[in-house]
Amino acid sequence: MRQVLLLFLLLATALQAQKLPTRIISLVPAATEMLFAIGAGPRVVAVSSFDREPAQVRTLPNVGALLDPDVEKILSLRPDLVVVYGTQRDLSQQLERAGIARFGYVHGGLADILKTLTGLGAATGDADGAQRVVTLLSASLDGIRAKVAGRTRPRTLLVFGHEPGTLRNLYASGGVGFLHDMLDVAGGEDVFGDIARESVQATTEQLIARAPEVIVELRADDEAQPDVEAWNVVPSIPAVRNHRVVVLAGSEMVTAGPRVAKATERIARALHPEAF
């Protein structure tokens, strides 16, 4: 009887293993980074046209992105799991009709990044790898919180976009989302924290009224030139008057993936250099 039970368990395990995806496509750069971090990277066969990290993805086929997924190319690559944005409903329905499993990525805060890592681990059979990454990320974020604990939290404007050379079409972090959460962990008070949106298109008048003590600009491009001079048109803002406009460049600064702890520490160092 014991041998029969053991045989049954081995068979069940083998059947389960057969269901695990071996050809994965990701249309979400943050999720792509997660897949590689948890150990599923070797099974990723294509990525979006915006994927750049990790370096291995730069040689993989591109299959479009959020607004222009190439369904024909996706199907031709015979994936058994496709990571899509939760808003890509048409694509998800087409994949369902083709019998291809989907993982719906939903943008959110730091807690959602940890949940997504866990979910991807379950979907790909890399639960142990996902748990390892979640544990390391959580510990790193807790370490940053501890370093800045008890320090005065400067009123901070977290900017992730505006027209070069001017402050037109300026977008900043609102009171929800991973950028806001990163700023909170880093020991800053979000000047738009009372607005329950991930992004706020701010006018010059609003910036002056909110009077940030520190301005942190995030740039995805490592080679982007600092655009601090644009802020000289609003010298009454404390951050400008006191020369506390900081530019932090790097794709990790705007990607809700496994490098968020690194990005958060960079913000914390800009706000509280004395703590490091």
N, C-alpha and C positions, 0 to 999 in steps of 0.2 A: 504493500500500500504506500509506503514511504517513497519507494522508487517511482511509482506512478505519479505521486504528487510532485516530486522533483522534476520529472519529465514534463509535467503540465506547466510548471512554473517556467522552465527553460523555454518551452514552446511559446508561452505567453510573452516572455521577454523578447524572443526573436521576432514575433509578430509586431510587437510594439516598436522595435527598432526599425523594422521595415517601413513603418509609417513616418519615421522622422525624415524631414526634408534633406535632400542631398544637393538640390539645385535651387539656390535662393537668389531672388532679385530684390533690391531695395531701391525705392524711389525717394527715400527720406535720408538726407545726409547724416542727421543725428543718429538715426537708427542704424545706418551702415557702420558708423563708428562703434556703436554698441555691439553689433554682431561680431566685429573683429575683436573687441575687448573681451567678450565672453567665450571666445573660442570657435565661433561659427564662421569665421572669415574664409577659410579654405573652401567653403561650400557656396560662397557668394559668386555668382556667375555674371552679374551685370548690376549697374548702379545708375543713378540719375545723372543728368548732364551737369549738375552742380556739385557732385561729389569730388572732394580733393583729399580727404583724410580717411584712413591712413594712406601712406604713399602707395600701397599695393593697388588701390582702387583706380589709380590713374591709367592703368593699362587694361582695365576691364571695359567691355562694351557699354555704351550709354543708351538708355532707353527712354529719354525724355525726362520730364519732371512733373511738378504739381499740375501745371496748366496744359502740358502737351505730351502726355504719355503716349509712347509709340506702341500701341496694343499689338500690332502685327509682329513687331520685333520681339516684344515680350513673349508672345506665344511661340515664336520660332525657336526660342532658347529653351523651351520645355521645362519651365520652372515647376517645382512642386510646392513652393511658398513664395509669395510676393508681399513685401512690406509696402503698404500704401498709406497715404494720408487718410484720416477718417472722413475727410470731405470729398474724397474721390469716389463718389457713389457709383457713377457710370462705369468706371474702370472696375470697381469691385464686383459689380453685377456681371460684367463681361467675363471676369475671371471665374466667377461662380458658375456661370453657364459652361465654361470650359473645364470645370472640375478641378480648379486650382485653388489651393488654400490661400487665404489672405490673413495678414496681420495688420489691423488698423491702428495707425499711429495717431495719437491725440496730443497736441501741444498743451503744455501746462507748466506747473511750477517745479521746484526741485523735487518735491515728493513724487510727482508724476514721472520724473526721470527714473527714479528708483523703481517705481512700479513697472515702467516700460521695460527696464532691464530684466526684471523678474519674469515678466510676461514673455519676452523674447526667449529667455532661457528655457521656459516651459515649452514654447512652440518649436524650438529647434533641438531640444534634447540636451541643452547646455545649462541645466539648472545649477549645477555646482559652480561653473564658471561665472554665471550671473550673480550668484550669491557672494562669490569672492569679490567681484567688482562693487556690488552694493555695500558690502562691509567696509571695503577700503574707502569708497566715496564718503560714506557716512562718518567714518572715523576722521577723515581729512576735514570735512565740513565742521565737525564738532571741535576739532583742534583749532580751526580759525575762529570759531565763536569764543573759545576759551581765551585766545590771545587778545581779542578786542573787548572782552567783557569788562564792564565797569568804566569804560572810557566814554568821553563825551561823543555823542553821535552827530557828526556834522550834517547839516541839511545839504543833500546832494542831488544834483541833476544828472541823471544817467542818460546820455544821448547815444543813439545808434544810427543817426542819419540826418544830414542836411545838405543843401546845395553847396558845392565847393566855393569857398571864398565869401559866402554870405550865410546868414542864419535863416534863409527862406526854406520852407518845407522841412522844418526841423521836427524830428520825431524823438520822443523820449519815453522812458519806461513809466508806465502807470502803476497802479497799486496791486496788480496781479501778474503772475507769470514768473518764469525762471529768472529773468533779469532783475526784477524787483526782489525776489527771494535771495539772489546772490548779493545784492546790495545790503539787504537786511543782515545776512550772515556776516558780511564784511564790516559791519559796524557803522553803516550810514543810514540816515533818515531820508527816505525818498520824498522829494518836494512835491511829487504828484501822487504820493501814496494814498491820498483820499479819493482818487479817481479809479473806479473798479474796471479798468481796461488794461490790456497788456501794453498798449502804446497810446501816446497822446501827441497829437500834432499841435505843438505849442507856438503861440505868437510871441513876438518880442515883448509885448505888454505883459503877457502872462509870466514870462521869464523874469522880468523886472519885479513883478508883484510877488513872485514866489521867493525871490532873493536867495538863491542857493549859495552856500558857503564854499562848496566844492563842485566843479563841473568835471565829470568823467565822460570822455568820448570813447566809444567803442568802435573799432574798425576791424573788419574781417580780413582786409588785405595787409599782410605784413609789410609790404613795401609802400603803403600809403603815406603820403607826406602829412605831417602834423599841420592842422589848419587852425592853430590857436589865434592867429591874427584876426580871424572873422569875428571873434568875441569883443574886439576893441570898440565896436559900435555901441556896446552897452557897458560903459565903464562904471555905472552905478551899481552893478551887480557885485556883491561882496567877493565872489570867487574870481571875478575878472580884476577887481581893484587890488586884491591881495595875491594875484598871480597863482591862483590855485585851479587852473584849467589843465587837466591831464588827458593825454591821448594814449589809450592802450590798444595796440594793434595785434591781430592774430585771430585765426578762425575760431579758436577755442572761446573767444570772448562773446561770440554770438551764436554758438551751437549748443543746443540742449542735449549734450551727450556726455560721455564718460570723462571729459576733460573739464567739467564745470568746477571742480574743486580747485584746479590750477587757475582757472579764470577768476574765481572768487578770491583766492589768495592775492592775485595781482591787484584787484580792487581794494582789498583790505590794506595792502602795503601802500597804496596811493593815499588812502584815507588816514591810516595810522602807522606811518613809517617807524615811529618810535617803538611800536609793539613787536617789530621784527628785527 
